[in-house]
Amino acid sequence: MRGLIGSLLICLGALSTTQAGPLHDAAKSGDLNAIASALDAGADIEEQEKGATPLFLAVRSGHAEAAELLIKRGADVNKESALGLPMTVAVLKNAADMIRLLLGHGADANGTTRGEPMLTLAVANGCLDCVKVLVEAGADVNAVWIQGDPAQRPSIITPYHLARHDDHADIAAYLKAHGVVILKPEPISAKLAAGDPAKGATFFASTCAPCHVVRPKDNSTIGPNLWDVVGRDKASTKFDRYSKTLLAWDGSWTYEDLNTFLAGPTLTTPGVNMEFRGVPNEADRLNVIAYLRTLSDSPVPLP
C-alpha cells in the first residue's frame, strides 16, 4: 500500500531530469503562450514523454491555468498515462485545489490508479482536504481495494480502515460521518454445533497457517499464536504487532467476536494489522471456529 505511493513519487521525481518536447516543456513551466503555440503547430495533446502527458505535467508542476488551458484545448482529464491519471499526481501532491479543478472538468472521483481508488490514495497520503473534495464529488467512502491476487491472499483495504490503521484520526472521523458502513455478520452461536473441526483444520492450513502457529509453546510469527484463543483476553498473548484497534477491543474472544473478526478483519474491525480477506463464507467460519475451539486443553463450551 505504502509501496505504491513511494514508487510513484520516485517516478514523478525522475521526470524533472528527462528531455521533453516543446509542449511538454511548456506544460511543466506553465507557459500559456508556448502551450498554445505548440498546439497550434500540431503537437499531440495526449502524447506521452517518459510516461507523462502534458496535462499530467502541468498538474504535477502546480500550474492550474496551464492545466485548464490544456483541458479546454481537448486534454482528457481521465486519460491514464504510464505514470497514472492527472488526478493521481494531484492527490500525491496533496493539491486539493487541483483536484477540484480536475473534478470540475469531468474527472472521475472514483477513478483508480493501478487498482487503487483515488480516495484511498488521498487517505494514505494523509490529506484531509483532498479527502473532503473527493467525497463531496461522489467518491465512494466504502470502496474496497483488493491489493494482490484475488485468488491468493490479497489485502482488503477501505479508506476508513486505512485512516484508522495509519492514525489519521481527523480523516477517519470525517469518513465515518459521511457514510462509512462497517460489516456486521449474522450471529453464529446457534449454528456452531454444525461446525466441522476437520474441515476447519484443512481451511486453516491453507489460509491461516502461513501467519499463525497453534502449538502451545510455539513463538508467535507474523501473527499471534492461536493456542487457547477461544476465551482468551484479546491482544493478550506474547506478540508485539497488535494494532491499536485490537488493543482497544476489550474482553475475551467469544465465539461471536471471532465470527465478526474472521468475516473480514478490515471490514468488521477497521484499523487492524490483519489486512487479508478473512473468511467471508459463513460455513467456512463455522468450521474454522470449530477447529480453533479444539486448540485448548479445556475447550470453551458451545453456547
C-alpha positions in Angstrom: 0.0 0.0 0.0 2.6 2.5 1.0 5.0 0.9 -1.6 2.7 2.2 -4.4 3.0 5.8 -3.2 6.7 5.5 -2.9 7.3 4.1 -6.3 5.1 6.7 -7.9 6.9 9.6 -6.1 10.2 8.2 -7.4 8.8 8.2 -10.9 7.5 11.7 -10.5 10.8 13.0 -9.3 12.6 11.3 -12.2 10.5 13.4 -14.7 12.4 16.5 -13.9 15.6 15.2 -15.4 14.1 13.9 -18.7 14.2 15.6 -22.1 10.8 16.7 -23.4 9.3 18.3 -26.5 8.0 21.9 -26.7 4.5 21.2 -25.5 5.7 19.1 -22.5 8.3 21.8 -21.6 5.6 24.4 -21.8 3.3 22.4 -19.6 6.0 21.9 -17.0 6.8 25.6 -16.9 3.2 26.8 -17.1 3.9 28.9 -20.2 0.4 29.5 -21.6 1.6 31.2 -24.8 4.1 28.3 -25.5 1.3 25.8 -24.9 -1.0 27.5 -27.3 1.8 27.8 -29.9 2.8 24.2 -29.7 -0.8 23.0 -30.0 -1.4 25.4 -33.0 1.6 23.9 -34.6 0.1 20.4 -34.4 1.5 19.0 -31.2 -0.4 15.9 -29.9 -2.1 16.9 -26.7 -2.1 13.4 -25.4 1.4 12.4 -26.4 3.4 10.8 -23.6 7.0 11.5 -23.0 8.7 9.4 -20.3 5.2 8.2 -19.2 3.5 11.6 -18.8 1.1 13.6 -20.9 1.3 17.4 -20.9 -1.8 17.7 -18.6 -0.1 15.3 -16.1 3.0 17.5 -16.2 1.0 20.7 -15.7 -0.8 19.2 -12.7 2.4 17.9 -11.3 4.0 21.3 -11.5 1.0 23.0 -9.9 0.2 25.2 -12.9 -3.6 25.4 -12.7 -4.0 27.9 -15.6 -1.9 25.7 -17.8 -3.9 22.6 -16.8 -7.2 24.4 -17.6 -5.9 25.6 -21.0 -4.9 22.1 -21.9 -8.3 20.8 -20.8 -10.1 23.4 -22.9 -7.9 22.5 -25.8 -9.0 18.9 -25.6 -6.9 17.1 -23.0 -8.8 14.2 -21.4 -8.9 14.5 -17.6 -9.5 10.8 -17.4 -6.7 9.8 -19.7 -4.3 7.5 -17.9 -0.6 7.8 -18.8 2.1 5.3 -17.8 2.5 7.2 -14.5 -1.2 7.4 -13.8 -4.1 9.8 -14.2 -3.8 13.6 -13.8 -5.8 13.0 -10.7 -3.1 10.6 -9.4 -0.5 13.3 -9.3 -2.9 15.9 -7.9 -3.6 13.6 -5.0 0.0 12.6 -4.5 0.9 16.3 -4.3 -1.9 17.0 -1.8 -3.2 19.6 -4.3 -6.8 19.9 -3.2 -7.4 22.9 -5.5 -6.1 21.0 -8.5 -8.2 18.0 -7.6 -11.2 20.4 -7.5 -10.3 21.8 -10.9 -10.0 18.3 -12.5 -13.3 17.2 -11.0 -14.9 20.4 -12.3 -13.9 19.3 -15.8 -15.2 15.8 -15.5 -12.6 13.8 -13.7 -13.9 10.7 -12.1 -13.9 10.9 -8.3 -13.9 7.1 -8.2 -11.1 6.7 -10.6 -8.3 4.3 -9.8 -4.6 4.1 -10.4 -3.1 0.6 -10.6 -6.4 -0.5 -9.0 -6.2 1.8 -6.0 -9.1 4.3 -5.7 -8.2 7.9 -5.6 -9.8 8.3 -2.2 -7.7 5.5 -0.7 -4.6 7.2 -2.1 -5.6 10.5 -0.6 -6.1 8.8 2.8 -2.8 7.1 2.6 -1.2 10.5 1.9 -2.9 12.0 4.9 -4.6 14.8 3.1 -8.0 15.6 4.8 -8.7 18.5 2.3 -8.2 16.1 -0.6 -10.5 13.5 1.0 -13.2 16.1 1.5 -13.0 17.3 -2.1 -13.3 13.7 -3.4 -16.1 12.7 -1.1 -18.1 15.9 -1.9 -17.7 14.9 -5.6 -19.1 11.5 -5.0 -16.1 9.3 -4.1 -17.3 6.0 -2.6 -16.3 6.0 1.1 -16.8 2.3 1.2 -14.7 1.5 -1.9 -12.8 -1.7 -1.4 -9.3 -2.0 -2.8 -8.1 -5.6 -3.3 -4.3 -5.4 -3.4 -2.7 -8.6 -4.7 -4.0 -11.7 -6.5 -7.7 -12.2 -5.6 -7.2 -15.9 -5.9 -4.4 -16.0 -3.3 -4.2 -13.9 -0.1 -5.0 -10.4 -1.2 -5.1 -7.4 1.2 -8.6 -5.9 1.5 -8.4 -2.2 2.2 -11.0 0.5 2.6 -10.4 4.2 3.1 -11.8 4.1 6.6 -9.7 1.1 7.6 -6.6 2.8 6.2 -7.3 6.1 8.1 -7.7 4.1 11.3 -4.6 2.0 10.7 -2.4 5.0 9.8 -3.6 7.1 12.7 -5.3 9.8 10.6 -8.0 10.4 13.2 -9.4 13.5 11.5 -9.8 11.7 8.2 -11.3 8.6 10.0 -13.9 10.9 11.8 -14.8 12.6 8.5 -15.3 9.4 6.6 -17.3 7.9 9.5 -19.6 10.9 9.4 -20.0 10.6 5.6 -21.5 7.1 5.1 -18.9 4.5 6.2 -20.6 1.1 6.7 -18.9 -1.4 8.9 -19.7 -5.0 8.1 -21.5 -7.0 10.7 -22.1 -10.7 10.0 -25.2 -12.5 11.3 -24.9 -14.1 14.7 -23.4 -17.6 14.6 -23.9 -19.0 18.1 -26.9 -21.1 17.2 -25.1 -22.7 14.3 -21.8 -23.6 16.0 -22.6 -27.2 16.6 -22.7 -27.7 12.9 -19.1 -26.7 12.5 -16.7 -29.4 11.3 -13.2 -29.2 13.0 -11.6 -31.4 10.4 -12.7 -29.2 7.6 -11.7 -26.2 9.6 -8.2 -27.6 10.1 -7.9 -28.1 6.3 -9.1 -24.5 5.7 -6.8 -23.2 8.4 -3.8 -25.0 6.9 -4.2 -23.3 3.5 -5.4 -19.9 4.6 -4.2 -19.1 8.2 -1.2 -21.3 8.9 1.2 -19.1 6.9 0.9 -16.4 9.6 -0.3 -18.3 12.7 1.2 -21.1 14.8 -1.1 -23.2 17.0 1.0 -25.3 19.3 1.2 -24.2 23.0 4.9 -23.3 23.2 5.4 -22.0 19.7 6.6 -18.4 19.4 4.3 -16.1 17.5 5.4 -15.3 14.0 3.7 -13.0 11.5 0.5 -13.2 13.6 0.0 -14.2 17.3 -0.1 -17.9 18.4 -3.7 -19.1 18.4 -3.4 -21.8 21.0 -6.3 -21.3 23.5 -7.5 -18.3 21.5 -11.2 -19.1 22.2 -12.0 -17.4 25.6 -8.6 -15.7 25.8 -8.4 -12.0 26.5 -7.9 -10.1 23.3 -4.4 -8.9 22.4 -3.1 -10.8 25.5 -0.6 -13.3 24.2 3.1 -12.5 23.7 3.1 -10.6 20.4 4.5 -7.1 19.6 2.5 -6.3 16.4 -1.0 -5.8 17.8 -2.8 -2.9 16.3 -4.2 0.0 18.4 -7.6 -1.1 17.2 -7.2 -4.6 18.6 -5.6 -3.4 21.8 -8.6 -1.2 22.4 -11.1 -4.0 21.9 -11.9 -5.1 25.4 -13.0 -8.5 26.6 -12.2 -12.1 25.7 -12.5 -13.8 22.3 -16.1 -15.0 22.4 -17.5 -17.1 19.5 -19.4 -14.1 18.2 -16.3 -11.9 18.4 -14.3 -14.5 16.4 -17.2 -14.7 13.9 -17.2 -10.9 13.5 -13.4 -10.6 13.2 -12.9 -13.5 10.8 -15.7 -12.4 8.4 -13.3 -9.7 7.1 -10.9 -8.1 9.6 -10.6 -4.7 7.8 -14.3 -4.6 7.0 -15.5 -5.5 10.5 -12.7 -4.1 12.7 -11.1 -1.3 10.7 -7.6 -0.4 11.7 -6.3 -3.9 12.4 -2.9 -5.1 11.1 -4.5 -8.2 9.5 -5.4 -7.0 6.0 -6.2 -10.3 4.3 -9.7 -11.0 3.1 -10.8 -13.1 6.1 -13.3 -15.9 5.9 -16.3 -14.3 4.2 -18.2 -17.6 3.8 -20.2 -18.5 6.9 -19.9 -22.2 6.5 -16.1 -21.9 6.4 -16.2 -19.7 9.5 -18.2 -22.3 11.4 -15.6 -24.9 10.5 -12.6 -22.7 11.4 -14.1 -21.6 14.7 -14.9 -25.3 15.5 -11.2 -26.0 14.8 -10.0 -23.1 16.9 -12.1 -24.4 19.8 -10.1 -27.7 19.7 -6.8 -25.7 20.3 -7.1 -26.0 24.0 -6.7 -28.5 26.9 -10.1 -27.2 28.1 -12.3 -26.2 25.1 -14.8 -23.5 25.9 -18.3 -25.0 25.9 -20.6 -24.2 23.0 -23.4 -21.8 23.7 
